């Protein structure tokens, strides 16, 4: 076995051992990310660490923005400054 194959095998064994160890601990929590793209800019919220506000009821489109049918849904109004990543759009000149 060449030295590069030995290194690859050791790396695979180490990675497998690490994955098994993580699963024994219960695994990592799935990241919960919410992305907003609007004319003002892009906002990405990391929901795992965000303290969620109290939901309010609003009439929202049932499937898309262009449908006429509205449903009363619970919504969370997140503040722009609570976003983890912010990219404000600038007007083209």
C-alpha positions in Angstrom: 0.0 0.0 0.0 1.4 3.4 -1.0 1.8 6.1 1.6 -1.0 8.3 0.1 -3.4 5.3 0.3 -2.4 4.8 4.0 -3.2 8.5 4.7 -6.5 8.3 2.9 -7.5 5.2 4.9 -6.5 6.8 8.2 -8.5 9.9 7.3 -11.6 7.8 6.4 -11.2 5.9 9.7 -10.9 9.1 11.7 -13.9 10.7 10.0 -16.0 7.5 10.6 -15.0 7.5 14.2 -15.9 11.2 14.6 -19.3 10.7 12.9 -20.0 7.7 15.2 -19.0 9.8 18.3 -21.3 12.7 17.2 -24.3 10.3 16.8 -23.6 8.7 20.2 -23.9 12.2 21.7 -27.3 12.7 20.1 -26.1 14.4 16.9 -26.0 18.1 16.1 -29.2 20.0 16.1 -30.4 20.8 12.6 -29.8 24.5 11.7 -32.9 26.5 11.4 -32.4 29.4 9.0 -35.0 31.8 7.7 -34.1 33.9 4.7 -35.9 37.1 3.6 -35.4 38.7 0.2 -37.2 42.0 -0.3 -36.6 45.2 -2.2 -34.8 46.8 0.8 -32.2 43.9 1.1 -31.5 40.4 2.2 -31.9 39.2 5.8 -30.9 35.8 7.1 -32.1 34.8 10.6 -30.5 32.0 12.6 -33.6 30.7 14.4 -31.7 28.2 16.7 -30.5 31.1 18.8 -33.1 33.8 18.2 -35.6 34.6 20.9 -38.8 34.3 18.9 -41.5 37.1 19.4 -45.1 36.3 20.2 -46.9 35.2 17.1 -49.7 37.4 15.8 -52.6 36.5 13.5 -52.6 38.0 10.0 -54.4 37.3 6.8 -51.9 35.8 4.4 -52.0 34.3 0.9 -52.8 30.6 1.1 -50.0 29.5 -1.3 -48.4 32.3 -3.3 -48.3 36.1 -3.3 -50.5 36.2 -6.4 -53.5 34.2 -5.1 -56.6 36.0 -4.0 -57.5 33.4 -1.3 -56.4 34.5 2.2 -56.0 32.5 5.4 -55.7 33.6 8.9 -52.2 32.4 10.0 -49.9 32.8 13.0 -46.9 34.9 11.9 -43.7 36.1 13.6 -42.6 39.7 12.9 -38.9 39.6 13.1 -36.9 42.9 13.3 -34.3 43.6 10.7 -31.6 44.2 13.3 -32.1 40.7 14.7 -30.8 39.2 11.4 -27.5 37.3 11.6 -26.6 38.5 8.1 -27.8 41.7 6.4 -27.2 42.8 2.9 -28.9 46.1 2.1 -29.5 46.8 -1.6 -28.2 50.0 -3.0 -29.9 51.8 -5.9 -28.1 51.6 -9.3 -26.9 54.9 -10.6 
